[in-house]
Amino acid sequence: MLVDTKHRSTEIEIMDDLDMSGDLLISSLDQLARINKWLGGNKITIDGLKTILQNHPKGKTISIVDLGCGNGDLLRKIADFGRKNGYKFQLLGIDANQATIDYAVQLSENFSEISYVKEDVLSEEFTTHRYDIATCTLFLHHFEDPVALDFIQTLLQNSTIGIVVNDLHRHRLAYYLFKVLSSFISNHMTREDGLTSILKAFKRKDLERISQKLNVTSTITWRWAFRYQWIIRKT
């Protein structure tokens, strides 16, 4: 029987255990970063930043917050991009798992422009942050539609430039391609969560439905490998 991708799954990922720590977590974070690199995932977010920063002056410090930052690999890529292109970035990574934050800090010791904080993005505390740009890479699919809408509305309210979302396309072919890829992955959490993530992910109509409720300018672009780049600009 073929996998059903008609509706978003509500299954919980193993990594959603915010108290997880230890070698399995570290191995999974590193494996996800490698897969993202193989499939060009971080490039999609960097390209989104290039687009949203067009004609933005480089002399002013630009604050960027990355939600669900994991081991910080994306933030280090953003820092490298900023250094090479003359931007002054102030970067903040937020994740609700303390072990994940500790690991990200360790890996980012050569990046003075990056800081990290353990925080639940659905908490009242998170709503006090202010920033120019918010990035969400492989993160929004963790939330059901009403929560995702409220979350994006919070990001819009507290940003000055906009949001770059980079997330999975819920598609049957994506599911089976990852299943083939996962046969080469020894980490069972990465294998299982990868398949679950695809089933929890979005179709274009899902993102368009959320976008219509925001009443702002946005563009949704399909990118390989089965990703959507969603750029939301402040009006």
N, C-alpha and C positions, 0 to 999 in steps of 0.2 A: 504494500500500500504506500502511495506517495505521501510525503509529509504535507500537512495542511498549512498553508501560509496566508489563508484568507484573512484571518484576524490576528492581532498581536497577542502573543503568549503572555501569560501572567506568572509564569514559572520563575522561581527565585534562583539566581546564580549562586554558586558556591562562594564566590568572592564578595557577595553581599553581606557576608558575616563580618561585621565591622570590628570584631574582637580577634580576628584571625591574625596569627603571627607565625614566625618560624620559617624553615627552609622551603616548605611548599609554597608559601606566599611569595617569598623572594624569587623562587624559580619561576613562578607564574608571571610575576611582574616583568621579569627579564624576557620570558618567552613571548609575552604580548608585545613588548617593545620590538623584538626581532621580527615578529610577524607583521607588525605595522610598518616596519622598515622595508621588508620584502615586498609588500603590497602597495607601497607608496602612500600609506595613510597620512603620515605627518606632512607630506608635501601638499596634500589637499588643504590642510589647515593653514600652512604657510602661504599658499596661493590666495587663500581667503583673506589673510592679513594684508597681502600686497594690494588686493583689490580695495579693501575697506580703508586703507591708508593712502590711497591715491590722492595727490594734491594736499596731503596733510603735512604741515611744516615739521622738519626734522630737528629744529632747534629746541623744541619744547619736549620735556619728558612725557612719555606716553605710558600710562599704567595699564597693564594687562593682567587679568586674573584667569587662571586655568582651573576649571572645575573637574573634580575627579582626576587629579593630576597623576596618580600612579607613582611610578619611580622618577618622574620629572623629565623623561626623555624628550617630550614635546617642548617643555619650557627651555631646555638646553638648546634645542634646535631654533627656537624663537630668539634666544639670546644670541646665538651665532648669526642668525639672519640680521638682527639689529646691529651687531658689531660690523658686519660686512657692508651694510647699507647706510651707515651713519645715523641710525636712530638711537635715541636715548630711551631705553626701556626700563621700566620698573615692573618686575614680574612677581606675581604671587601665585603659588600653587596651593590649592585647597583639597583636602581629602579627609574622609571621616575615620580613617584607620590610622592609629598612631604608629604602628610598625611600618606602614607604607610611607608615612611622612618622614620617619627617622631614616629610612633607606634613601629616600629622595634627597634629603639633606646631605647625606654621606656622598652621594654621587655628584652633587652639585657644588662641591666645596670650591671649585675654581670659577664660579659664576657669582660675583658679588651682587649682580643685579637681580638675583633670584632669592626669594624667601618662601617659606612654607608655613602653613598653619593647619592644625587638625581641627576640623569643624564640619558640622552637619549643614549642608547647603539648604536644608528645609527648616533650619532653626531661625528663631528671631534674631539671634546674634549675626547670622549671615547677612540679613537685610540691612545691616549698618555699614557694610562695605561700600566704597565708592571707587570707580575705576573708569577708564576710557573705553576699554574693549574687554569683553568676556569671550573665552573660547571653551567650547564643549566638544571634546573628541571622544567618540565611543562612550558617551556618558548619558546622554538624554534618554536612550532606550531603556534605562533602568527604571524610568518612571512611567506610570500609566498616564493616559492622555490628559486628564484634568490636572494632575500634579505637574506634568510637563508644561502645560499652559501657564499655570501659576508661577512656575520657576522661571520661564522665559520672560514673563511680565515683570518679575522682580529684577532680572538682569537688565531689561530695557529701562526700567525706572532708575536704576543706579549706575548706568553707563552713560558716557557722553557721546561716543562714536557709534557703537553698535556691538553686534554679536556674530561670531563665526561658529557655526555648528557643523561638525563632521561626524556623520553617523552611518550606520549600516542600512542597506536596502534589504528589506525582507523579501527574499526571492527563493524559489525552490532550487534553482540552479546554484545560487550562492551557498545554500545549505549543503548540497551534495558535493560541491567543489571543496568546501571546507572539510567535509567528512573524509575526502580523499587526502587532503593535506594533513589532516590530523593523524593519519596512519603513520606519519613520520614524527609525531610529537609524543614524547614519553610522558609528559606531565598530564595526568588525568584531569586535573582541574581546568587546565587550558583547553583540553579537548572538549570536555562537557560544557564549560561555560561558553566556548566559542559557538557551539551549535545552539545553545539556549539564547545567546545574544542575537543571533540571526532571526530566530523566531519571535523575539521580543521587539525587533527593529521595525522600521517604517517602510511604507510604500509612499509614493509621492502624494497620493490623496490624503494620507494622514498628516503630513507636514503642511500641505495646503490648507487643510481644515483648521489646524492650529494657527497658521499665518493669517487667515481671514479674520480670526477673532482678535488679532493684535492690532489691526488697523495701522500698519506701518509698511514701509517699502522693504521688500525682501526678494531675493532671487534663490531659486532652488535648482541646482545643477547636478545631474547624475555623473559620477566619476568612477573609473575603474579603481579597485576591484569591488563592485557592488557597494558603492558609497553614495551618499547625498551630501553635497556641500550646500549649506543653507546660510546665506549672508543676510543679516537683518540690520538695517541702518536706522539710526535715530532720525526722526523727522525734525 
